[in-house]
Amino acid sequence: MLRSSRSLRLILLACVVVVAASGLSGCGGGDDPKPKSSVPAGFDVPDGVTITKPGTKRVAGESASVVYQVDEKATSAITVTITNVRKGMIEDFRFFSLSPEQQASSPFYVDLAVVNEGPAGLGGVALPVFAHDDSNTLLPPTPIVGSFAPCPTGELPESFLPGQSATLCMVYLVPAGHALVSVDLEPDGSDSTITWTP
């Protein structure tokens, strides 16, 4: 946990999810494995919602609708729009205690809008949105507790019922020597990925 001189706390996740080579597009050697269904068995897609196919590529400003199954009791369709991807400055973190590796990283701020299409409430749920760098590594968002003007509001509200929408901003620290390739939404693992190119 990082603590700033203004008593803000920056919680950095210690692990990253490495994309398995078998899940990367363009890998040769036989037939590709059959992708997972984008709609779980028994789930009724809400009227007016079209589920986006896994593997779809988007650009900033475009939306995608997926079914997000948090647990057995909370499964809902959501529509996610990555509205902007902004490159920050490490000086933005001047009030935080950063390790040398973190000080050498490149911050990115991802602005997004989320609509809960229903039928379940998703209050306080973490969204499976990752920064994908050029080493084929998925970087989870860096949660920030307290006020952070360049990129506030990284979590869904405690009450997020069907029909409600939220505007979020997520912070990602891309390691030195690597570039941001895409922002990935993975509602059900690597073979459910939808990507936005910054």
C-alpha positions as CSV (number, residue, x, y, z in Angstrom):
1,M,0.0,0.0,0.0
2,L,1.3,3.4,-0.9
3,R,0.7,6.4,1.3
4,S,1.0,10.0,0.2
5,S,2.0,13.0,2.2
6,R,-1.7,14.1,2.0
7,S,-2.8,10.8,3.6
8,L,-4.1,9.4,0.3
9,R,-3.6,5.7,-0.2
10,L,-2.7,4.2,-3.5
11,I,-3.2,0.4,-3.6
12,L,-1.2,-1.3,-6.2
13,L,-1.9,-4.8,-7.2
14,A,1.1,-7.0,-7.0
15,C,0.3,-9.4,-9.7
16,V,-0.7,-9.2,-13.3
17,V,-2.6,-11.6,-15.4
18,V,-0.4,-13.0,-18.2
19,V,-2.2,-13.8,-21.4
20,A,-1.6,-17.4,-22.3
21,A,0.0,-17.9,-25.7
22,S,-2.8,-20.2,-26.7
23,G,-5.3,-17.4,-26.3
24,L,-3.6,-14.9,-28.6
25,S,-4.9,-14.2,-32.0
26,G,-2.5,-15.2,-34.8
27,C,-1.1,-18.3,-33.1
28,G,-0.7,-21.1,-35.6
29,G,-0.6,-24.8,-35.2
30,G,-3.9,-26.5,-35.8
31,D,-7.5,-25.4,-35.4
32,D,-8.2,-22.6,-32.9
33,P,-10.1,-23.8,-29.9
34,K,-13.8,-23.1,-30.0
35,P,-14.5,-19.8,-28.2
36,K,-16.9,-19.8,-25.2
37,S,-20.4,-18.8,-25.8
38,S,-20.9,-15.1,-25.2
39,V,-24.2,-15.9,-23.4
40,P,-24.3,-18.3,-20.5
41,A,-26.8,-21.2,-20.8
42,G,-30.2,-20.2,-19.4
43,F,-29.5,-16.4,-19.5
44,D,-32.2,-14.4,-21.2
45,V,-30.7,-11.4,-23.0
46,P,-32.7,-8.3,-22.2
47,D,-34.9,-6.9,-25.0
48,G,-33.1,-4.4,-27.2
49,V,-29.6,-5.6,-26.2
50,T,-27.3,-7.2,-28.8
51,I,-24.4,-9.1,-27.3
52,T,-21.1,-8.3,-28.9
53,K,-19.1,-11.3,-30.2
54,P,-15.8,-12.2,-28.5
55,G,-12.9,-11.0,-30.5
56,T,-14.6,-7.8,-31.7
57,K,-12.3,-4.8,-32.0
58,R,-13.5,-1.3,-31.1
59,V,-12.0,2.2,-31.0
60,A,-12.6,4.9,-28.4
61,G,-16.2,6.1,-28.5
62,E,-17.7,2.7,-29.5
63,S,-19.6,0.4,-27.2
64,A,-19.8,-3.3,-26.6
65,S,-22.5,-5.3,-24.7
66,V,-21.5,-8.5,-22.8
67,V,-23.0,-10.8,-20.2
68,Y,-21.0,-10.5,-17.0
69,Q,-21.5,-13.4,-14.5
70,V,-20.1,-12.3,-11.2
71,D,-21.4,-15.3,-9.3
72,E,-24.3,-17.7,-9.4
73,K,-26.7,-15.1,-8.2
74,A,-25.4,-12.0,-10.1
75,T,-25.4,-12.2,-13.9
76,S,-26.3,-9.2,-15.9
77,A,-25.8,-7.7,-19.3
78,I,-23.7,-4.6,-19.4
79,T,-22.8,-2.1,-22.1
80,V,-19.3,-0.7,-21.9
81,T,-18.1,2.3,-23.9
82,I,-14.4,3.2,-23.7
83,T,-14.7,7.0,-24.3
84,N,-11.1,8.0,-24.0
85,V,-7.6,6.7,-23.2
86,R,-5.3,9.4,-21.8
87,K,-1.6,9.2,-21.2
88,G,-0.8,10.7,-17.8
89,M,2.4,11.9,-16.3
90,I,4.2,10.3,-13.4
91,E,4.3,13.8,-11.8
92,D,0.6,13.2,-11.2
93,F,1.6,10.8,-8.5
94,R,4.0,13.3,-6.8
95,F,2.1,13.0,-3.5
96,F,2.5,9.2,-3.5
97,S,5.5,7.0,-2.4
98,L,6.4,5.1,-5.5
99,S,9.0,2.4,-6.0
100,P,11.7,3.0,-8.6
101,E,9.8,0.6,-11.0
102,Q,6.6,2.5,-10.5
103,Q,8.4,5.9,-11.0
104,A,9.6,4.6,-14.3
105,S,6.2,3.5,-15.5
106,S,3.8,5.3,-17.8
107,P,0.4,6.1,-16.4
108,F,-2.7,5.8,-18.5
109,Y,-6.2,6.9,-17.6
110,V,-9.1,5.1,-19.2
111,D,-12.4,6.9,-19.2
112,L,-15.5,4.6,-19.7
113,A,-19.2,4.6,-19.4
114,V,-21.2,1.5,-18.2
115,V,-24.9,0.7,-18.4
116,N,-26.4,-2.1,-16.4
117,E,-28.8,-3.6,-18.9
118,G,-30.2,-6.1,-16.3
119,P,-31.5,-8.2,-14.8
120,A,-29.2,-8.2,-11.8
121,G,-27.8,-5.5,-9.6
122,L,-24.0,-5.0,-9.8
123,G,-23.3,-2.6,-7.0
124,G,-19.7,-2.4,-6.1
125,V,-18.6,-5.0,-8.6
126,A,-15.2,-4.7,-10.2
127,L,-15.2,-4.6,-13.9
128,P,-12.9,-6.9,-15.9
129,V,-11.2,-4.2,-17.8
130,F,-7.4,-4.5,-18.3
131,A,-4.6,-2.6,-20.0
132,H,-2.9,-4.9,-22.6
133,D,0.8,-4.0,-23.2
134,D,3.2,-5.1,-26.0
135,S,4.5,-8.0,-23.9
136,N,1.1,-9.6,-24.1
137,T,0.5,-8.9,-20.4
138,L,-2.8,-7.8,-18.9
139,L,-2.4,-5.1,-16.3
140,P,-5.3,-4.7,-13.8
141,P,-6.4,-1.2,-12.8
142,T,-4.7,0.4,-9.9
143,P,-7.3,1.2,-7.3
144,I,-6.9,4.6,-5.6
145,V,-8.5,5.5,-2.3
146,G,-9.1,9.2,-1.9
147,S,-9.2,12.1,-4.2
148,F,-7.1,11.8,-7.4
149,A,-8.0,14.7,-9.8
150,P,-6.6,13.3,-13.0
151,C,-8.7,10.1,-12.9
152,P,-11.5,10.0,-10.2
153,T,-14.2,7.4,-9.6
154,G,-12.7,4.0,-10.5
155,E,-15.4,1.9,-9.0
156,L,-19.1,1.2,-9.7
157,P,-21.5,2.7,-7.2
158,E,-22.6,0.6,-4.2
159,S,-26.1,0.4,-5.8
160,F,-26.0,-0.2,-9.6
161,L,-29.4,-1.5,-10.6
162,P,-30.7,-2.4,-14.0
163,G,-31.2,0.7,-16.1
164,Q,-28.6,2.7,-14.3
165,S,-25.4,4.1,-15.8
166,A,-22.1,5.1,-14.4
167,T,-19.1,7.1,-15.6
168,L,-15.7,5.7,-14.4
169,C,-12.0,6.4,-14.9
170,M,-9.4,3.6,-14.3
171,V,-5.7,4.1,-13.7
172,Y,-3.1,1.8,-15.2
173,L,0.7,1.8,-14.8
174,V,2.4,0.4,-17.8
175,P,5.9,-0.8,-17.0
176,A,8.9,1.1,-18.4
177,G,10.0,-0.1,-21.9
178,H,6.5,-1.2,-22.8
179,A,3.6,0.3,-24.8
180,L,-0.1,0.2,-24.3
181,V,-1.6,-1.9,-27.1
182,S,-5.3,-2.0,-26.2
183,V,-7.8,-1.8,-23.5
184,D,-9.4,-5.2,-23.0
185,L,-12.8,-6.2,-21.6
186,E,-12.8,-9.9,-20.5
187,P,-16.1,-10.9,-19.0
188,D,-15.3,-14.6,-19.1
189,G,-11.6,-15.1,-19.6
190,S,-9.2,-14.5,-22.5
191,D,-11.4,-16.1,-25.1
192,S,-14.2,-13.7,-24.4
193,T,-12.1,-10.6,-25.0
194,I,-13.3,-7.4,-26.7
195,T,-10.6,-4.8,-27.4
196,W,-10.4,-1.1,-27.8
197,T,-7.5,0.4,-29.6
198,P,-6.4,3.7,-28.1
